[in-house]
């Protein structure tokens, strides 16, 4: 997709390699840009205030305000971010003023702190804006506990906060402006980088294809390939989310469809390579499971994934993608292994999809006319006179959001208030000067969590990051004592590291926060050897208070949360199957070319949300081993179902609406889709018993075309996976079926 990266020995080559790595590991450079916003706002605010002669406490307050506000200010569009930014200043001023005025009254100040925590969590129901404003108000109150000021210096504090907000606005909206168009351009580069990485991993697989699959695992080739496929899939989802805001519908639909097709073709190519490496390809197992279910990739290994010609094409794949072309496959008759011919076709499909996506990327965001080569909708043939199959059942109406204490934000707010009250009392006993650290730790474990398991896991990560950060900070602060400028520079490095790793690793972010506190204390002249020990004790106690509140006060078990998300994912998969069948069979309904792609994208997002909620259950140190195996197995099956849904969406988007309406296989398509949708809905409602519904009476007139057979096959495989989920879920607590039996089901044809 891109030109070569250049030699790594030259400075330009090293710079290109670093840029490529950043794009591949940080899709759209979201984390890098966010960290740049944070550091830029802090540096500009501190520079302006220092030039105006403000004292150090005001610099710390303004810098902390810029830090917090840059990290929590989010929104899909710049206009929404600007409105939220304008509302954030009065919220910060009110919170900081209340903290300063109530400082002489510790009991009242602590009570207001707890009330503010309740309000901060409660307003999360109003979306990103409510979350940002609440967190900004809380953090400013917290900062004023760390940097106490007398009431007569409030005007200077207000001026410092105004300067900090103005500097933050200048950095975000002028200096480092991030418009939807620019975000889309960065995502395009990330997609290209991920495609290059997948191509290099495939070339490495061809170079080291000898031996068994376990040998290839030991050589470190299969696992990196899976990781790079997942990165490509993440980029694909983010690009589909962003293209809507920066292109006209025709261009957006085309890019969305081509991105999904490229993602699917890459995964299918790996599936066919795994199959070609299976002792001559004699087995008909579904190797799509090997990309999602835990365990080794294949049981046996071929010499070079199907032959020298295939290995040669794989080695040349990076250059082929760079020039935007396709390589010539050998005649199918020359391949001694049938699976190798299938792998050649899969490789050609992947090259063609990548070339089509490269061409679509030539149309920059903001284009107001559709590209000339965009295929026009074809005239749909007249539907045959056959009785249509019963329509899939309409999804049940959404349940009204629970009110009162059952509402998630209300429950979390009550839990936070109870935990914070306990942390305030206990924190005062540990340290009367730093009790707010316990309250902060208690509150942070509830941020972006929804179940007891998530709270406990996040709390353990915070304690671990604090412990490591304190140990490092003990030596760093001592080494930099009396050297303010190196300490200040390292503080900015910690700020950048915290902002960059916040979405990636909470443990790493907490490490940088603790190290930053040690450096700030040194700059303020308040550092002592016992300060970091107090930090560890207050953090551990605050986390304990949060976990106790989550367990005792209105608890919501992890299983309840995951059950609800599992039902949402199953219904989203049912919607994706229904959308595909509707577009293929009906010449009228859903004329949009990317309707099935949108539905498959929604299903992917639901499965991702479920995977995040399952983190406490699938963590390596999770106590319930059988439950962990079951969760991993069901999640792998759902990811395989999502893969089949993407394939079906791509197949549906390749033709005009109603392309099956004149086909003898139309009724079979509708019946299979209806049966699968019904089964998914029943499983979502907990009414499935693992048994497949009785087969319908749809006639099987004629032989389906290869494209039709592929669609029907993916529907059948998806139905098999749903049956495996239905058989596994009632066995929760007893462990899943044998993974070896689950990942290879005889009797299946390759995709």
N, C-alpha and C positions, 0 to 999 in steps of 0.2 A: 504493500500500500504506500509506503513512504520510500524515499531513497535510502540507500545504505547509510548506516550510522557512522561510517568512517572508521579509520583505524583508531584503536583505543590508545595508541602511543602518542598521538598528537593532541595538543590542547583542544582543538576543535572537535576531534573525535571523542575525547573524554567528555566534553560539554554536551555533545549530542547524546552520548550514552546516558549521562545523568538526566538529561531532559526526557529521554525515552523512558527511563526507569520511573521518573516521577509521573509521567502520563499513564504508564501501565499500572502502577500501584495506587495512584490517587485519581480515580476517574473524574475527568473534568477539572482536575486540580482544585477540587472543592476545599479540601483541608488546607492546602498551601495558600490559597487565596484568603480563606478565613483567618489563618494565622498571620498573613501579611496585613490584613485589615486591623487586627488587634494590635500588633506591634507598631504599625504605622500610626494608629490613633494615639497610642501611649507616648511614643517618641515626639510626635508633633505637639501634643498637649503639654508635656513636660518642658519642651524647648520654649514654647510660648510663655508658660508660667515662670520659668527660670529667667527668661529675658525681662519679664515684668517685675521681678524681684519678690516673688512669693516664697514663703518659708517652706521648709521641708515637709511639715505635716500636710500642708495644702497640696503639695506635689504628690504625696502618697495618696491622698483622698481623690484627687483628680485622675491620677494614673489608674487607681483601682476602679473608678467609675468608667473610664474608657475601656479598661480590660473587660469588665463584666458586660457592659452594653454592647461592645463589638461582638462578643461571643453569643449573646442571646438574641440579638436582632436578626430575625429571619423573616422571610416572606417570599412568595413566588414572583412578585414584581416590584420594581423600584418604587412605584408610587405608594404601594402598601408599606414598604419599608420606611419611606419618608414620613408617612403619617404616624407610624409607630414611633419613629425617632423623635418626632415633635412632641408626642405625648409622654415620652420617657423622661424628658427634662423636668416637668413639674412633679412627676412621681418621685424622682430622685431628690429634688429639693425638699419636698414634704417629709420624706423618710429621713434624710440627713438632719433636717431641722428638729424633728421629733427626737432623734437619738441624742442630739446635743443638749436639748432642753431637759430631757429626762435623765441624763447621766447622773445628776446628784441624787436621784431617787432609785437606787438599784432594784428594789422590789417592783416598783411600778415599771421601770425600764424592762425588766425581765418579763413581766406580764404582757406588756405591749409587744415585746419580741415574739412571744408565743402566739398572740393574736395575729400578728403580721404573718407569721408562718402559716397559720390556718388560711388567711386570705390569699396568700401567694399560691397555695395549692388549689384552693377553691376556684380561683379565676382561670385555671387551666381549661375549664369547660368552654371558654370563649375563644379557644384556638391559639395559634401562635402569638397573636398580639397580647392576649391575656397572660399567656405564659411569660412573655418577655417583660411586660410591665410589672407583673408580680415579682419575678426574680430580680429585676432591677431595684425595686423598692426594698426587698429583703436584703440584698447584698450591700446597698448603701447603708442601711441600718447596722449591718454587721461590720462594715468597714469603720464606721464611727466608733464602734467598741474597740477596734484595734488602734485607731488614731484619735484619742479623745481630744476635744477642743473646748475652750470656754465659750459661754454663750455670747460674749461681746465680740467674738471673731466670726460670727455667723455671716456677716456681709462678705467677708473675704472668702469664706467657704462657698457661698453662693456664686461669687464671681469665678472661682476656680472651677466649679461644676459647669457653669455656662461655657467657659472656655473649653473644657474637656468635651462637651457635647458638640460644640461647633467644630472642633478639630476632628472629632469622629465623623461628623457629617461630611466634612471636606474630603477626608480620606476615602470614605465609602462611596460617595456620590460624584466625586470629581477626580481625585488623584488615582484611585484604584477602582474605578467604576466597573461594576459587574452587571451588564445588561443581559437579557436573555440571548441576544445574538452572540455575544462574546462567550457566554457559557456554552452555547451550542458548538461554537468553533473549537473550544477546548475539549469538549466531549468527542468531537470528530477525531481530533488528534489522539485522544485516549483510545478510541476504537481502533484506529490504525496501529497504534503501538501494541494493543492486545492481539490483534491479528498477526502482527509480526512475531510476537512471542509464541503464539500457537504454532505458526509455521516453523519457527526454529525448534520448538519442542518436538514437532512431528519429524523434522529432519534428524534430530538427535535420536529419535526412536528408530528411524530407519538405519542409522549408523550402528545402533546397538541392539538390533532386533534379535540376535541370537540368544539361545537359552530359553529357559522357562520364564513364565511371567514373574515368578518370585525373583529370578535373577535380574530381570528388568527393573523390578521394584528396588532391589538392592543397588542397582546402578543409578538409581535416582532419576528415572525417565518417565515412569507412569505417573507418579505423584505430582511432579511439576506440571505435567500436561493437564491433569485434572484441575490443578490450581489455576492454570492460565485459562482454561475453558470457563471456569467460574468467574474469573475477572472479566472475560469477554462478555459473559452473560450479564454481569452487573452493569457494565458499560452500556449494553444494549437496552436494559431497562431504564437507565438514567437518560439515555438519548431519546427514547420514546416518550419519556415524561417531559422533556424540554422542547422537543420539536414543535409541539402544539403552539407554544407562545411566540415563535419566531418565524413562522412560515404560513403561507396560505394553505387551506385544507388540502388542495390537490398535491402540493409538494410534501406536506406533512404526512399524508397517507402513503405516498410512494416511499419516502424515506423510512417510515415506520415499518412498512411491509418488507422492504429490502433488508433492513437491519435484522428483523426477526428471521428472515430466510437465511441470511449469512450465519447467524447464531445457530440455527437449526442444522445447517449444512456442515458446520464445523463439528458439532457434536455427533452428527451421523457419520462423518468421516472417521472419527475415532472409534465409533461403534463397529464400523465395517473393518477397520484395521485390527481391532481385537478379535473379531470373528475370523479374519483371514489368518491370524496367528494361531488359530485353534487346530492344530494337527491336520492341516489340509482343509479346514473349513467344513468338515463333514457334519459337525453338530449344527443343529438349528436353534440353539439357545438364543434368548433375547439378550444381547450384550448391552443393551441400553441400561440395564440394571447395574452393570459394573461401574458406571459413572456416578451412581448415586448411593447404592447400598454399601455399607461398610464391608471390607474384606478385600482379598486380592482380585486382580483384574481378570485373569483367565487361569485355567488349571494347567494348560500346556502351552507351549510356545512354538511358533513356526520360525523358520530361519530368518526371514527378512520381511515379515508381514505380508507374504504372498508372492515374493519374487523380486528379482533384481530390477526389473523395469519399474515396479511400483516404488522400490527403495530409491531409485534414481529420480523419479518424479518428486518424491517427498524431499530429497536433498535439495532439489532445485525450487522448491515451493517458495522460500523467501524471495528469491529473485523474480519468480513468476508473479507474486502479489505486488512486488515493487513496480513492475512495469504495467500492471493492470491487465494482463492477458491470461491465456490458458495454455497449458501444455498439452501435447498430443498424446492421447492414450494409445497403447498398442491394440491391435485387433483382439477381440475377445477370444477368438479361436486359438490364439497363441498362448493363452494362459492355461497352464495345466490344472490350476485350482480354481473352481468356479467362484469361490469367495474372493479371490484376487481380482477377478473381473468386476465384481460388485464394488470392491474398494476403489478400483480405477474410476468407475462411474461416480462414486461418491466424491472422489477427489476432483473430478471434472466439475461436478455440481458446485462444490465449494469454491473453486476458482471462478466459475461464472458468477456466483452470487457475490463474491468479494469484488469482482470487476464491476458488476452492476451497482453495488453500493458506492464504490469509488466514483463512478460516473454521477450518481445522485448527489454526492458530496460536492460536486462542482457548482451546484446551485446554492449560492450562499444564503444564509438566513435573511429573512426580510424580502425575498423575492416575491413579487406580486403577480407573477404569471406562472402557470405550470410549465415545466420543461417540455420542449417540443417532442421529445421521444417518449413522453409518458403515454402509455397505452390507453386508448380511448375505450370506454365500455362497449362491449360487443352486444349486438342484438340478441336477446335471449330467445331460444327456440320455444315453440308452443308446447305447453305441457301435454303429455299424452293422456288419453282418457283411461286412467287407472284410478281406482279408489285410493285416496291418500291414506297413509297410516295415521293412527290417532296422534294428535299433537302432543308434544311433551307437556307434562303437567306444569301449570303456572307456578312460579315460586311463591311460597307463602308470604303474606305481607310482613314487612319488617315489624318486629316487636317494638312497642314503645319503650323508649329509654326509661329505666327504672328511676323513680324519684326518691326524695328523702335520703336516708342514710344508705340506701342501696345504690345510689348513683356513684360511679367510680370516683369522681373528683371529690364528692362530699365525704365518702369513706376515707379516701387518702388524706383529706384535710383533717378529719377527726383523729386519724392515726398519728399524723405529724404533730398535731397540737398536744396530744397525750405524751408522745415520745419526747417532744421538746420540753414539756414541763418537767418530766423526770430528768432529762439531761441538764436542765437549768439548775435543778436542786443538787444533783450529784456533781455537776461540773464546778459549782461553787465550793463544794467540799474538797475537790481535787486542787483547784487553783482559783482563788477569788479574782485574779487578774485576767485569766484566760478561759473562763467558763464557757464563753461563746463558741470555742472550738468544738465542744461537745454538742452544742445545739446545731452548729453547722453540719457536723458529721451525721447527726440524726436526720436532718432535713435532706441532705444530699442523697442518702440511700433510698429515699422515696422519689427522687427526681427521675423521670422516664422509666419507672418500674410500675408493675401492675399486679404482682402476686408476692406472696411470702417468700417463695423460692428466689425470685429475682432480687428482692430486698436483701436476703441473706447473702446471696452471691456477690452483689455489689458491695455490701458491707465488708466482706472478707477481702475483696480487692482493694478497697480503700485502706484498710488496716495494713495490708501488705505493702502498698505503695508508700504509705506514711512511714512505715518502719524502715524501708530501704532508703527513702529520701532523708530521714533523720540521720541514719548512719553516714550517708555521704555528706550531708550538710554539716555534720559535726567536724569533719576534716576540712571541708571547703571554707566554711566560715572562719575557722581558725587560721587557715593559710592566707586568707585575703584580709584579715584584720589589719586596719590601718591603710588599706589600699582601696579607696572608694570607687575609683573609675573602673578597675577590673571587676569589682563586685557589681557595679551597675550594669556593665556589659553582660556579665554572666546572668544577671537577673532578667535582662531582656531575652537572653537565650532560653531561659527557663519559661518565660511567658510564651515564646514561640513554640517551644516543645510542648507545653501544656495545651495550647490551642490546636496544634497540629495532631496531637495524639488523642484528644478528647473523644473523638468518634471512633477511634481505632482500639484503644486500650485504656480502660479507666485506671488500671494500676499504674501505667506510665504517666498518665495525666496527674494522678495524685502524687507520684514521686516528684514531678517538676514543681507542683504547688508547694510541697514541703520544703524542697530545696530553696525555692524562691522566698519562703517565709524566713528561713535562716539568713539569707542574704539581706533581705529587707531589715530584719532586726539588727543585723550588723551595721547597716547604713544609718539606721536611726539611733544607734548607740544603746540599744536595749538587749543585745544578745548576751546570754549567759549559757554556761554548759548545761544547766538543767532545763533550759527552755524547750529543747527538742524532746526531752523525756516527758515533760508536761504535755507536749503536742501529741505524743504517742498515747499517753494515758487518757487524755481528753477524747481523742479520736476513737479509741477502742470502746470507751464508755458510751460515747454518743451512738456508735454503731449498735452496741448492745441494747441501748434504749430504743432505737428504731426497730430492731428485730423483735424485741419484746412487745412493743406496741402493735406491730404487724401481726403477731401471733395471737395476742390477747384481745385487742380492740378491733371488732368488726373484721375478722380475718377473711382473706380470700386465698384459698389454697391454689397452688400452682396448677393442679389438675383441673380446677374449675375454669381457670383462664385458658388453658390449652384446649380443653374440650370445646369452649366457645369458638376459639380460632380455628380448630379443626373443622367444625361445622361450617364456618364461613369459607374455608378453603374448598371443601367438598362442593358447596353450592356454587362457588365461582367456577370450578371445573365443569359442573353441570351446565352453567351458562355458556361456557366456551364451546362445549360439544353442541349445544343447541344452536348457537350462532353459526357454527360451521355447517351443520345440516341445513339450516334455514337458507343460508346463502347458496349452497350447492343445489338445493332442490326447488327453491321458489324463485321464479323470475321477477317477482314484485317486491317481496319483503327484503329489507336490509340491503339496499343497492350500494351502500358504501363499500369500497374495495377493502377497507381495513377494519370492518366490523368484527370479524372473527379474530383478527390480530389484537384489537383492543380487548376483547373478552379474554383471550389467552394471556395478555399482559396483566389484566386484573387478577387472574388466577395465580400467576407468578408472584405478584405482590402479596397475595394472601398466604401463599406457601412460605414466602420469606418471613412474613410476620409471625407465622406459627413457628418457624425455625428459631427465631429470636426468643420467643416465649419458652421454648423447650430447652434453652441453654442451661438452666439449673438442673434439669433432669438428665442431660446428656454430658454434663461436665465429667472429666476423667475421675474426679474425686467424689462423684455422686454416690451416696451410700447404697441405694437400691440398684444393684447391678442388673437384675432381670428387667426392671422398669427402664433402665437406661438402654438395654438392648432392644426392647420393644419400641421405645421412642425413636431410636435411630433407624430401626427397620421400617416403621410406618412413615417416618419422614422421607426415607429413601424412596419408598413406593410413591409417595405423593409427588416428589420431584420427578420421578419417571413419568407419572401421569401428566405433570405439567409439560414435560418434554413432548409427549405424544400430542397434547393439546396444541402446542406450538406448531408441530408438524402439520396437524390438521388445518390450522389457521393458514399456514403458508399454502397448502394445497388448495384451500378454498379461495385464497386471494389471487391465484394464478389465472383463474378463468373469470368469465362473466357471470353475473348472478343467474341462477337457474341453469347452469351448464349441465346438470344431471337431469333436468326436467324431461328430456326426451330419451333418457337412458333406461334400459330394462332393469338396471341396478338401483334405480331411484327408491323404490319401495323398500329394498333391503337396507339402503342407507338410512332411510327415515326410521325403520323399525329398530335398527341397531342403535341409532342415536337416541331414540325415545327410551329404549330399554336401559341404556347406560345412564341417561339423565335421571330416570326414575330410581335407579339403584343408588346413584349418588345422593339424591334427595332423601331417600329412606335412610341411608347411612348417616347423613347429616342430622337427621331427626332421631337417630338411635333405634330405628325400627328394623335394621337389616340383620339377618341371621347368618350371613355368609353364603347362602345358597343363591345361585343364579336364578332369575325369574324364568318361567317356562318360555320356550321359544315360540315366536309368533308364527303366523301362517303366511308370511310374505313370500310371493313367488320368486323363484330364482330363474328368470327367463334370460337365456343367452349367457355369454361369457363377458365379465367386466373387462374393460380396457386396463392396461397396466396402471394408469393413474387412478382409476376407480378401485382396482384391487389394492393399491397402496393405502387409500383412504380407509377402505373396509378393514384392512389388516390392522391399522393403527387403532381403529375403534375396538377391534377384538382384543388387542393387547391391553388397551386401557381398561377394558372390562375385566380382563384377567387380573390386572393390578388392583382394581377396586375390590374384586372378590378376595384377593389376598389381604387387603386392609380389613375387610369385613370379618374374615376369619381370625385375624390377629387381635383386633381391638377387644373382643370379649375375653381374651386370654391375658389381659393386663395383669401384671403381678406374677404370671407364670412363665413369662419369657416368650419370644416369638418362635415361630417355627424354625426349623433348621435353616440357617442362612444359605448354606450350600444348595439346599433344595429350592429356596425362595429365589435365588439369583439366577438359576438356570432352569427354565421350564421346557421340557422337550415338546416337540410338535409345533414350534413357532418358526415362521419364515423370517428371513432378514428383512429389515425395512427397505 
